[in-house]
Amino acid sequence: MGLEIESRPSELPHIQRVWRSRSGEAGQMVSIATSHWELVFWEQQGVVRAAVLGPEGTASLAEVPADAEFFGISFAPGTSMPHIPVSRLVGGTASIPDVTRRSVWLKGSAWHVPNYDNAEAFVRRMVREGIVDLDPVVPAVLAGASPDVTDRTLQRRFVAATGLTQGAIRQIDRARQAAVLIREGVAAQDVVHLLGYFDQPHLARSLKKYIGLTATQLGARDGTPPLSLLYKT
């Protein structure tokens, strides 16, 4: 199965990544664990659909339709939709009805469907309209800051803004880093030391849970299902 994926970072703090892809034949891909939610549009046989995809705590196999085009906005951890608690979306999706090539209905009005090049303008409007919000404590802590709040308050804010605990987000992100390094040719034993795993079995369990492939499969690539978006953070 062919699956071409292109992605780019964004200057907006609300966006972690903007991506697009195209599928060939129908098949399956490994959907790796993600600590963020996404707004995704796709078109197949002239029919346009849209959905909000929640964070994924583990890797899983996902069906990929044939001859389809996809576009997605991956929102940064800490960005949430006040009217749809992220906790409800973990491991699930919410379909958006009444989508066409030109418009999508959000908050009771028609919006132009965004694309790969104007995603930032679309999200800026979402921010102005109060559809998305950002808890600045979440990205600050993930970047190493130590806010003046209790651990209990911090954990509550993480779960409210991301649907996941701080520990779960860090484990998912570390597994992603490990997968990228292994794909770049770094030996598994070196990844253990670079990223602070206890030993190679610890790394192996993390990769299997969050990436869905072993270190050997990541290094070989051939003969394994394609991965969903994997990139350097």
For each residue, the residues with C-beta under 8 A, 3 or more apart:
1: 23 24 25 26 27 28 29 64 225 226
2: 23 24 25
3: 21 22 23 24 27 29 64 226
4: 21 22
5: 19 20 21 228 229
6: 19 20 21 116
7: 17 18 19 20 229 231
8: 17 18 19 116
9: 16 17 18
10: 15 16 17 18 119 120
11: 120
12: 15 120 123 124
13: 76 134 139
14: 75 76 79 123 126 127 132 134
15: 10 12 18 73 74 75 76 79 119 120 123
16: 9 10 36 74 75 76 77
17: 7 8 9 10 73 74 229 231
18: 7 8 9 10 15 72 73 74 116 119
19: 5 6 7 8 70 71 72 74 116 229
20: 5 6 7 69 70 71 72 116
21: 3 4 5 6 69 70
22: 3 4 68 69 70
23: 1 2 3 26 27 64 65 66 67 68 69 70
24: 1 2 3 66 67
25: 1 2 66
26: 1 23 63 64 65 66
27: 1 3 23 63 64 225
28: 1 61 62 63 64 225
29: 1 3 61 62 64 225 226 227 228
30: 59 60 61 62 211 212 213 224 225 226 227 228
31: 56 59 60 61 62 212 228
32: 56 59 176 179 210 211 212 227 228 229 230
33: 56 57 58 59 172 175 176 209 210 211
34: 38 55 56 74 172 228
35: 55 77 162 164 168 169 172 173
36: 16 55 74 75 76 77 79 162
37: 52 53 54 55 74 75 80 86 89 163
38: 34 52 53 72 73 74 75
39: 50 51 52 53 72 73 75
40: 50 51 52 53 70 71 72 73
41: 48 49 50 70 71 72 99 104 113 114
42: 48 49 50 65 68 69 70 71
43: 46 47 48 49 68 69 101
44: 47 49 65 66 67 68 69
45: 67
46: 43
47: 43 44
48: 41 42 43 99 100 101 113
49: 41 42 43 44 95 96 99
50: 39 40 41 42 95 96 99 104 113
51: 39 40 93 94 95 96
52: 37 38 39 40 81 84 89 93 94 96
53: 37 38 39 40 72 89 93
54: 37 86 88 89 90 91 92 93 94 163
55: 34 35 36 37 86 89 90 91 162 163 164
56: 31 32 33 34 59 60 90 91
57: 33 90 91 164 168 172
58: 33 209 210
59: 30 31 32 33 56 208 209 210 211 212 213
60: 30 31 56 212
61: 28 29 30 31 212 225
62: 28 29 30 31 228
63: 26 27 28
64: 1 3 23 26 27 28 29 68
65: 23 26 42 44 68
66: 23 24 25 26 44
67: 23 24 44 45
68: 22 23 42 43 44 64 65
69: 20 21 22 23 42 43 44
70: 19 20 21 22 23 40 41 42
71: 19 20 40 41 42 114 115 116
72: 18 19 20 38 39 40 41 53
73: 15 17 18 38 39 40 114 119 122 123
74: 15 16 17 18 19 34 36 37 38 229
75: 14 15 16 36 37 38 39 79 132
76: 13 14 15 16 36 79 134 139
77: 16 35 36 138 139 142 161 162 169
78: 134 135 136 137 138 139 142 161 162
79: 14 15 36 75 76 132 133 134 161
80: 37 85 86 132 133 134 135 160 161 162
81: 52 84 86 131 132 133
82: 130 133
83: 131
84: 52 81 88 89 94
85: 80 88 89 160 163
86: 37 54 55 80 81 89 90 160 161 162 163
87: 90 159 160 163
88: 54 84 85 92 163
89: 37 52 53 54 55 84 85 86 92 93 94 163
90: 54 55 56 57 86 87 163 164
91: 54 55 56 57
92: 54 88 89
93: 51 52 53 54 89
94: 51 52 54 84 89
95: 49 50 51
96: 49 50 51 52 99 104 105 106
97: 105
98: 104 105
99: 41 48 49 50 96 103 104 105 113
100: 48 103 104 113
101: 43 48 113
102: 112 113
103: 99 100 110 111 112 113
104: 41 50 96 98 99 100 110 111 113
105: 96 97 98 99 108 109 110 111
106: 96 109 111 126 129 131
107: 129 131
108: 105
109: 105 106
110: 103 104 105
111: 103 104 105 106 122 125
112: 102 103 122
113: 41 48 50 99 100 101 102 103 104
114: 41 71 73 118 119 121 122
115: 71 118 119
116: 6 8 18 19 20 71 119
117:
118: 114 115 121 122
119: 10 15 18 73 114 115 116 122 123
120: 10 11 12 15 123 124
121: 114 118 124 125
122: 73 111 112 114 118 119 125 126
123: 12 14 15 73 119 120 126 127 132
124: 12 120 121 127 128
125: 111 121 122 128 129
126: 14 106 122 123 129 131 132
127: 14 123 124 130 131 132 133 134
128: 124 125
129: 106 107 125 126
130: 82 127 133
131: 81 83 106 107 126 127
132: 14 75 79 80 81 123 126 127
133: 79 80 81 82 127 130
134: 13 14 76 78 79 80 127 139
135: 78 80 138 157 160 161
136: 78 139 140
137: 78 140 141 147 149 154 157
138: 77 78 135 141 142 157 158 161 162
139: 13 76 77 78 134 136 142 143
140: 136 137 143 145 147
141: 137 138 144 145 146 147 154 158 166
142: 77 78 138 139 166 169 170 173
143: 139 140
144: 141
145: 140 141
146: 141
147: 137 140 141 154
148:
149: 137 153 154 157
150: 153 154
151: 154 155
152: 155 156
153: 149 150 156 157
154: 137 141 147 149 150 151 157 158 166
155: 151 152 158 159 165 166
156: 152 153 159 160
157: 135 137 138 149 153 154 160 161
158: 138 141 154 155 161 162 164 165 166 169
159: 87 155 156 162 163 164 165
160: 80 85 86 87 135 156 157
161: 77 78 79 80 86 135 138 157 158
162: 35 36 55 77 78 80 86 138 158 159 169
163: 37 54 55 85 86 87 88 89 90 159
164: 35 55 57 90 158 159 168 169 172
165: 155 158 159 168 169
166: 141 142 154 155 158 169 170
167: 170 171
168: 35 57 164 165 171 172
169: 35 77 142 158 162 164 165 166 172 173
170: 142 166 167 173 174
171: 167 168 174 175 206 210
172: 33 34 35 57 164 168 169 175 176 210
173: 35 142 169 170 176 177 233
174: 170 171 177 178 195 196 197 206
175: 33 171 172 178 179 206 207 209 210 211
176: 32 33 172 173 179 180 210 211 230 233
177: 173 174 180 181 195 232 233
178: 174 175 181 182 191 195 197 203 206 207 211
179: 32 175 176 182 183 207 211 213 218 227 230
180: 176 177 183 184 230 231 232
181: 177 178 184 186 190 191 194 195
182: 178 179 185 186 188 191 215 218 219
183: 179 180 218 219 221 230
184: 180 181
185: 182 219
186: 181 182 190 191 194
187: 190 191
188: 182 191 192 200 203 215
189: 192 193 200
190: 181 186 187 193 194
191: 178 181 182 186 187 188 194 195 197 203 215
192: 188 189 195 197 198 199 200 202 203
193: 189 190 196
194: 181 186 190 191
195: 174 177 178 181 191 192 203
196: 174 193
197: 174 178 191 192 200 202 203 206
198: 192 202
199: 192 202 203
200: 188 189 192 197 203 204
201: 204 205
202: 192 197 198 199 205 206
203: 178 188 191 192 195 197 199 200 206 207 215
204: 200 201 207 208 214 215
205: 201 202 208 209
206: 171 174 175 178 197 202 203 209 210 211
207: 175 178 179 203 204 210 211 213 214 215 218
208: 59 204 205 211 212 213 214
209: 33 58 59 175 205 206
210: 32 33 58 59 171 172 175 176 206 207
211: 30 32 33 59 175 176 178 179 206 207 208 218 227
212: 30 31 32 59 60 61 208 227
213: 30 59 179 207 208 217 218 224 227
214: 204 207 208 217 218
215: 182 188 191 203 204 207 218 219
216: 219 220
217: 213 214 220 221 224
218: 179 182 183 207 211 213 214 215 221
219: 182 183 185 215 216
220: 216 217 223 224
221: 183 217 218 224
222:
223: 220
224: 30 213 217 220 221
225: 1 27 28 29 30 61
226: 1 3 29 30
227: 29 30 32 179 211 212 213 230
228: 5 29 30 31 32 34 62
229: 5 7 17 19 32 74
230: 32 176 179 180 183 227
231: 7 17 180
232: 177 180
233: 173 176 177
